[in-house]
Amino acid sequence: MPFSSLGLSPSLLKAITAQEYTKPFPIQETAIPAILEGKDILGIAKTGSGKTASFVLPILEQFMRRQLPKNDEVKVLVLVPTRELAVQVAEVFQTFSAKLPRPVKTLAVYGGVSINPQMIAVRDAEIVVATPGRLLELISTNAVRLSAVRILVLDEADKMLELGFADEVNQLIDQVPTRRQTILFSATLGDAIDTIQKNLLRNPTKIEAVDEEQNLDLIKQIAYRVDPERKGPLVRYLIKTGAMKQVLIFVSSTRTADNLVVKLNKNGIRAAAIHSGKSQGARTEALTTFKAGRLTVLVATDLISRGIDIQLLPHVINFELPRSPKDYIHRIGRTGRAEAEGEAISLITPDDEHHFKIIQKKMGKRVELVDTAEWNVAVY
């Protein structure tokens, strides 16, 4: 099914072609027509399933059709759990709307930076992509009102609830008109999400994207047995001998991230860390540089990783295993996207082996475990 059959205008189709989108993802085939019909949506979809474009494109189409009036009030509100995701979603709106006949102003608002520029910029924004806390701050200063919102999107709702944003999200929902279209996306459908969707959605169209587990065949997985003190040299060995140009490394703590970056840079591998301890400016710069290919390694914690979306990322390394099998799948799912192959590497210490067996069982795949005890990695 081509994009041209989904009810999008010629201007949007040109924008889609310019971004080299060849065909819609399954979630887009269902979501785009349903959103254009004004239906509420309950989408069960992980990052990498094409969900962002599945709501961005039909929302922009509604502006093109003048179904959303042109004035200086916010008509579309997208709530997200992290600053990085706010920037990423806003960029998708801006990319597809850049050459449309009818300009649509999109603004990302989030904490960690000065509120004053956002207070000014939000005054004439029609689409606001926001983290809950900063948006409530802007409302408290009378910089923005939500009384004209026609479309409400909750993206990665499960993560917002996990991070303790439930009260803030409810405060914001109370300020949005009850007569609206609501679009909710979540990676999982647990009790909390089930409750919130029953309260928010009216006869929703339910869409379930293909789970990342079903796409794991595109990802070459391999694990290396290594003593803890040899992890750093082994990572440098793998990057250098494998001539890796773009590597996302996952760690479990900000301290480990910073220490690893120091060692990588000291040994000639350009690296930066992205985690909650970094300023927003530093995080944005690191992610931008990495996406542009000017940085070999980006070291990230799981919390921040929700905002990292790179279509053709070739390598992911688990420097430390995550606590849950779901997080493992989420991590390695950063590669092997857009029908391109990727490689996921895990470093397994003796203490990790039992946990890694559980991950493999839950994943339904066996991963080769290679012993590196005899490898000479000391020089790296």
C-alpha positions in Angstrom: 0.0 0.0 0.0 1.6 3.4 -1.0 1.3 6.6 1.0 -0.8 8.0 -1.8 -3.7 5.7 -0.9 -3.9 6.9 2.7 -5.7 10.2 2.0 -2.8 12.6 2.3 -2.5 15.8 0.2 0.0 16.2 -2.7 2.1 18.6 -0.6 2.5 16.1 2.2 3.2 13.3 -0.3 6.0 15.4 -1.8 7.4 15.9 1.7 7.3 12.2 2.4 9.1 11.5 -0.9 11.8 14.1 0.0 12.5 12.1 3.2 12.9 9.0 1.1 10.0 7.2 2.7 9.2 4.4 0.2 6.2 2.7 1.8 4.2 3.1 5.0 4.8 0.9 8.1 1.9 -1.3 9.1 1.0 1.0 11.9 0.8 3.9 9.6 -1.5 2.1 7.1 -4.1 1.8 9.9 -3.5 4.9 12.0 -3.3 7.6 9.3 -6.8 7.0 7.8 -8.3 6.5 11.3 -6.8 9.8 12.6 -8.0 11.6 9.5 -11.5 10.3 10.2 -11.2 11.9 13.7 -11.2 8.7 15.6 -9.5 8.2 19.0 -6.5 5.8 18.8 -5.0 3.3 21.2 -1.7 2.2 19.8 0.5 -0.4 21.3 3.8 0.3 19.6 7.5 0.5 20.5 10.1 3.0 19.3 11.1 2.1 15.7 7.7 0.9 14.6 6.9 4.1 12.7 4.5 5.4 15.2 5.7 9.1 15.2 4.9 9.6 11.5 1.7 7.7 12.0 0.3 10.7 14.0 2.4 13.5 12.7 1.3 13.1 9.0 -2.5 13.0 9.6 -2.3 15.9 12.1 -0.5 18.0 9.5 -3.1 17.0 7.0 -5.8 18.3 9.2 -4.1 21.7 9.2 -3.9 21.5 5.4 -7.6 20.8 5.2 -8.3 23.7 7.5 -10.0 21.3 9.9 -7.8 23.0 12.5 -8.2 26.8 12.5 -5.2 29.1 12.0 -4.8 31.4 15.0 -2.3 32.0 17.9 -3.6 29.2 20.1 -2.3 25.7 20.7 -4.4 23.2 18.7 -2.3 20.1 19.1 -0.7 19.0 22.3 1.8 16.1 22.4 2.9 14.9 25.8 6.2 12.9 26.1 8.3 11.5 29.0 11.7 12.9 28.1 13.4 16.0 26.8 15.1 14.1 24.0 11.8 12.6 22.8 10.2 16.1 22.8 12.9 17.4 20.5 12.7 14.3 18.3 8.9 14.5 17.8 9.0 18.2 17.2 11.7 17.7 14.6 9.5 15.2 12.7 6.6 17.8 12.7 9.0 20.5 11.5 10.6 18.3 8.8 7.3 17.3 7.2 5.7 20.8 7.5 8.7 22.8 6.3 7.6 23.1 2.6 3.8 22.9 3.1 1.8 25.8 1.6 0.3 26.5 5.0 3.1 27.0 7.6 2.5 25.2 11.0 4.6 26.3 13.9 5.7 23.5 16.2 7.5 24.0 19.5 9.2 21.6 21.9 9.1 22.6 25.5 11.0 20.8 28.3 12.9 21.5 31.5 16.6 21.7 32.0 16.9 25.0 30.0 15.8 28.5 30.6 12.1 29.0 30.6 12.1 32.5 29.3 12.7 31.8 25.6 10.0 29.1 25.7 7.6 31.6 27.3 8.0 33.8 24.3 8.1 31.2 21.6 5.0 29.3 22.8 2.7 32.3 22.3 2.2 31.6 18.6 2.8 27.9 18.6 0.0 25.7 17.1 1.6 22.4 18.0 3.3 21.9 21.3 5.4 18.9 22.1 6.1 18.9 25.9 7.3 17.2 28.9 4.5 17.5 31.6 6.5 19.4 34.3 7.7 22.2 32.0 4.3 22.7 30.4 2.7 23.1 33.8 5.3 25.8 34.6 4.4 27.6 31.4 0.7 27.4 32.3 1.4 28.8 35.8 3.0 31.9 34.2 0.1 32.4 31.9 2.4 31.9 28.9 0.1 29.3 27.3 -3.5 28.0 27.6 -4.8 24.6 26.5 -8.5 25.7 26.1 -8.3 25.5 22.3 -6.6 22.1 22.0 -8.4 19.9 19.4 -6.0 16.9 19.4 -4.2 15.4 22.4 -1.4 12.9 21.9 0.2 10.9 24.7 3.3 9.3 23.4 5.0 6.5 25.3 2.4 6.8 28.0 3.7 3.8 29.9 7.1 5.5 30.4 5.4 8.7 31.6 3.6 6.7 34.3 6.8 4.8 35.2 8.6 8.1 35.7 5.9 9.3 38.1 4.2 11.8 35.8 0.7 10.5 36.4 -0.4 13.5 38.6 1.0 16.0 36.2 -0.5 14.4 33.1 -3.9 14.4 34.9 -3.6 18.1 35.7 -2.9 18.8 32.0 -5.8 16.6 30.8 -8.1 18.6 33.1 -7.2 21.8 31.2 -7.8 20.3 27.7 -11.4 20.5 26.3 -13.4 17.3 26.6 -14.4 17.5 23.0 -11.2 16.6 21.3 -9.5 13.7 19.5 -7.2 11.7 21.7 -4.3 9.5 20.5 -2.5 7.3 23.0 0.6 5.3 22.3 2.3 2.9 24.7 4.9 0.2 24.4 2.8 -2.0 26.7 -0.8 -2.3 27.9 -0.7 -2.8 31.7 -3.3 -2.0 34.3 -2.3 1.6 34.6 -2.5 2.2 30.8 -5.8 0.3 30.7 -7.3 2.6 33.3 -6.1 5.8 31.7 -7.2 4.8 28.2 -10.7 3.9 29.5 -11.0 7.4 31.0 -9.6 9.3 28.0 -10.6 7.4 24.8 -14.0 7.2 23.1 -14.5 4.0 21.1 -10.9 4.0 20.1 -9.4 2.2 17.1 -6.9 -0.2 18.6 -3.6 -0.7 16.7 -0.9 -3.1 17.7 2.4 -2.7 15.9 4.6 -5.7 15.3 6.6 -6.4 18.4 10.4 -5.8 18.3 10.8 -9.4 19.2 9.5 -10.4 15.8 12.1 -8.2 14.1 15.1 -9.6 15.9 16.1 -11.7 12.9 17.6 -8.5 11.4 19.9 -8.1 14.4 23.0 -10.2 14.7 23.5 -10.9 18.4 26.7 -12.0 20.0 27.9 -12.0 23.6 31.5 -12.1 25.0 32.4 -13.6 28.3 34.8 -11.2 30.0 36.1 -10.5 33.5 34.9 -7.1 34.9 38.3 -5.5 34.8 38.8 -6.4 31.1 35.5 -4.8 29.9 37.0 -1.4 29.0 39.9 -2.8 26.9 37.5 -5.3 25.2 35.1 -2.6 24.1 38.0 -0.6 22.6 39.3 -3.8 21.0 35.9 -4.5 19.4 35.5 -1.0 18.1 38.9 -0.7 16.6 39.3 -4.2 15.1 35.8 -4.0 13.8 36.3 -0.6 12.3 33.0 0.6 13.9 32.0 4.1 12.9 28.8 4.5 14.9 28.2 2.7 18.2 25.6 3.2 20.9 26.8 1.8 24.3 24.3 1.2 27.1 25.4 1.4 30.8 23.4 1.2 34.0 24.7 4.4 35.7 25.8 7.9 35.0 29.1 7.3 36.8 29.9 4.3 34.5 29.0 6.4 31.5 31.3 9.2 32.3 34.2 6.9 33.3 33.8 4.9 30.0 33.8 8.1 27.9 37.0 9.3 29.5 38.8 6.0 28.8 37.5 5.9 25.2 38.6 9.4 24.4 42.0 8.8 26.0 42.5 5.8 23.7 41.6 7.7 20.5 37.9 6.8 20.2 35.8 9.9 20.1 33.0 9.5 22.6 30.4 11.4 24.6 27.9 10.5 27.3 24.2 11.3 27.4 22.4 11.0 30.8 20.3 12.8 33.3 23.4 14.4 34.9 24.3 16.3 31.8 22.9 19.7 31.0 20.3 19.8 28.2 22.7 21.7 26.0 25.4 19.0 26.4 22.8 16.2 25.8 21.5 17.9 22.6 25.0 18.5 21.3 26.1 14.9 21.9 23.1 13.5 20.2 23.3 15.8 17.2 27.0 15.1 16.7 26.4 11.4 17.0 23.5 11.4 14.5 25.6 13.4 12.1 28.4 10.8 12.2 31.0 13.1 13.8 31.1 11.0 17.0 32.0 7.4 17.0 30.5 6.4 20.4 27.5 7.6 22.3 27.2 6.2 25.9 23.7 6.3 27.3 21.6 5.2 30.2 18.2 3.5 29.7 16.2 6.5 30.9 17.7 8.8 28.2 17.6 6.2 25.5 13.9 6.8 24.8 14.9 9.9 22.8 17.5 8.3 20.6 16.0 7.3 17.3 18.5 6.6 14.5 17.2 4.8 11.4 20.4 3.1 10.3 22.4 2.5 13.6 24.9 -0.3 12.9 26.1 -1.3 16.4 24.7 -1.5 19.9 26.8 -2.7 22.8 25.5 -3.7 26.2 28.4 -2.7 28.4 26.2 -3.8 31.3 23.0 -5.8 31.1 19.7 -4.2 31.9 17.6 -5.5 34.7 14.7 -6.7 32.6 14.5 -8.7 29.4 12.1 -6.1 28.0 14.8 -3.4 28.4 17.3 -5.7 26.7 15.0 -6.0 23.7 14.4 -2.3 23.7 18.1 -1.6 23.7 19.1 -3.9 20.9 16.0 -2.8 18.9 17.9 0.5 18.4 19.7 -1.3 15.6 18.2 -3.5 12.8 15.6 -0.9 11.9 14.1 0.2 8.6 14.7 -3.4 7.3 18.5 -2.9 7.7 20.7 -5.3 9.5 22.4 -4.4 12.7 24.7 -5.9 15.3 24.1 -6.1 19.1 27.0 -7.1 21.4 26.7 -7.9 25.1 29.6 -8.1 27.6 28.9 -10.9 30.0 30.8 -11.3 33.3 30.6 -14.5 35.3 28.1 -12.9 37.6 25.9 -12.0 34.6 25.6 -15.4 33.0 22.5 -16.6 34.9 20.7 -13.4 34.2 21.7 -13.5 30.5 20.2 -17.0 30.3 16.9 -15.6 31.6 17.0 -12.8 29.0 17.6 -15.3 26.2 14.7 -17.5 27.4 12.3 -14.6 27.6 13.5 -13.4 24.1 13.1 -16.9 22.6 16.5 -16.7 21.0 19.9 -18.2 21.9 22.9 -15.9 21.7 26.4 -17.3 21.1 28.7 -16.7 24.1 32.3 -16.3 23.1 35.1 -16.7 25.7 37.6 -13.9 25.5 40.0 -15.0 28.2 42.8 -15.8 25.8 42.4 -12.6 23.8 45.2 -10.0 24.0 43.2 -6.8 24.7 45.6 -5.2 27.1 47.0 -2.9 24.5 43.6 -1.4 23.7 
